[in-house]
Amino acid sequence: MSRSADYRVLRRPVPRSASQRTVGQDCRTGILLDTETTSLDHAKDEIIGLGMVKFD
């Protein structure tokens, strides 16, 4: 994406150290998604930014 004229990478994510799970504890993964738009009308406005953070 950083080479595309359509997208701009503001900063690269920094890996975080993994936490240790308790034996027998389930782990699920999710992604928090934040969108930035030019306004609220989906028919004429555009998405101008996306932010994503993966978490367990």
Buried (B, 14 or more C-beta within 10 A) or exposed (E): EEEEEEEEEEEEEEEEEEEEEEEEEEEEEEEEEEEEEEEEEEEEEEEEEEEEEEEE
